[in-house]
Amino acid sequence: MVRVFITDDHEIYLEGLSLLLGRQNGIEVIGTAASGRQLLGEIPGLQADILLLDVYLPDMGEEELLQQIRVLRPDLKIIYLTLLRGTRYIHKLTKHIIQGYVLKNASLEELLEAIRTVRDGGSYFSKDVHIGDRDEDFRHTITIEDKQIDEILSRRELEVLRLICKEYSNAEIAEKLFLSVSTVETHRKNLIAKLGVNNTVGLVKFALRHKLID
């Protein structure tokens, strides 16, 4: 029996996945969390074999959360569940030791295969993403449908993105949105990481392709 704990901030997805996996032979869902901080509160006494973890949780950055998990439970096996395909984003996370990366639109059979593979000591990454060290492995930006953008980017990140595309500086964005400059800089870095681009030009191209600006 493999014991699984699930963390995702979308309640319907969280409850649905918990019920679905709970019906599978050989899997026991021992609990769920809807935020990074709730998860960290469970980690010290968590008796799970595998953590299924949403890449993006609004209350904590993904690298900060992963670092804290590794301090508390360095042995815990982690499979990320996400809409993000960008290899540059995955590469950043694998530096902190994760065992799997499965797209949220994957089939149940693929997710079960990932769980079994990780349980047995292996690693599993969805076939639609590529892990490697060569430069060409990290050229791709993420591929998402327009309807998924609101799930990946927060309302504030979309506001910052639109102002970046209008050539506002960080200081001007901060003044317009009543934020600190450092907060705007963080939003800009998060946008670049999430969308798998290299710079502001990449952000603008993404926004134009998805018709996020007039």
LINWO-V873811 format. One record per backbone hydrogen bond with DSSP energy under -0.5 kcal/mol. CO is the residue of the C=O (numbers start at 1). NH is the residue of the N-H. E is the energy in kcal/mol with one decimal. If there is no record, write none. Layout:
CO:NH:E / CO:NH:E
//
This chain:
1:3:-0.5 / 2:4:-0.5 / 2:28:-2.5 / 3:49:-2.6 / 3:50:-2.1 / 4:30:-2.2 / 4:31:-0.7 / 5:52:-3.0 / 6:33:-2.0 / 7:54:-2.1 / 9:11:-0.8 / 10:14:-2.8 / 11:15:-2.8 / 12:16:-2.5 / 13:17:-2.7 / 14:18:-2.1 / 15:19:-2.3 / 16:20:-2.4 / 17:21:-2.8 / 18:22:-1.9 / 19:23:-0.7 / 20:23:-0.8 / 21:24:-1.7 / 24:27:-1.5 / 26:2:-2.8 / 28:4:-3.0 / 28:30:-0.9 / 31:6:-1.9 / 33:8:-1.9 / 35:39:-2.0 / 36:40:-2.4 / 37:41:-1.6 / 38:42:-0.9 / 39:42:-1.1 / 39:43:-1.7 / 40:44:-0.7 / 42:45:-0.8 / 43:46:-1.6 / 49:77:-1.2 / 50:5:-2.2 / 50:52:-0.6 / 51:53:-0.7 / 51:79:-2.9 / 52:7:-2.7 / 53:81:-2.3 / 55:57:-0.7 / 57:60:-1.5 / 60:57:-0.6 / 61:65:-2.5 / 62:66:-2.2 / 63:67:-2.4 / 64:68:-2.0 / 65:69:-2.4 / 66:70:-2.3 / 67:71:-1.5 / 68:72:-1.9 / 69:73:-3.7 / 73:76:-1.4 / 77:51:-3.1 / 78:99:-2.0 / 78:100:-1.5 / 79:53:-2.6 / 80:102:-3.4 / 81:55:-1.4 / 82:104:-2.7 / 86:90:-1.9 / 87:91:-2.7 / 88:92:-1.4 / 89:93:-1.4 / 90:94:-2.6 / 91:95:-0.9 / 93:96:-2.0 / 94:97:-1.6 / 99:124:-2.4 / 100:80:-2.8 / 101:126:-2.9 / 102:82:-1.8 / 103:106:-1.9 / 107:111:-2.0 / 108:112:-2.7 / 109:113:-2.1 / 110:114:-2.4 / 111:115:-2.5 / 112:116:-2.5 / 113:117:-2.6 / 114:118:-2.6 / 115:119:-2.6 / 116:120:-1.8 / 117:122:-2.6 / 118:121:-1.8 / 124:101:-2.1 / 126:129:-2.0 / 134:137:-1.5 / 135:138:-1.9 / 136:139:-0.9 / 140:88:-0.6 / 142:144:-0.6 / 145:148:-1.8 / 145:149:-0.5 / 146:149:-1.3 / 148:151:-1.2 / 148:152:-1.3 / 149:153:-3.1 / 154:158:-2.1 / 155:159:-1.9 / 156:160:-2.5 / 157:161:-2.6 / 158:162:-2.3 / 159:163:-1.8 / 160:164:-2.5 / 161:165:-2.2 / 162:166:-0.7 / 163:168:-2.2 / 164:167:-2.0 / 169:173:-2.5 / 170:174:-2.5 / 171:175:-2.1 / 172:176:-2.2 / 173:177:-2.5 / 174:178:-0.7 / 174:179:-2.6 / 180:184:-1.9 / 181:185:-2.5 / 182:186:-2.0 / 183:187:-2.3 / 184:188:-2.5 / 185:189:-2.3 / 186:190:-2.6 / 187:191:-2.4 / 188:192:-2.2 / 189:193:-2.3 / 190:194:-3.0 / 191:195:-2.3 / 192:196:-0.6 / 192:197:-1.5 / 193:196:-0.6 / 195:142:-1.2 / 199:203:-1.6 / 200:204:-2.4 / 201:205:-2.4 / 202:206:-2.3 / 203:207:-2.5 / 204:208:-2.5 / 205:209:-2.5 / 206:210:-1.9 / 207:212:-3.0 / 207:213:-0.6 / 208:211:-1.3
//
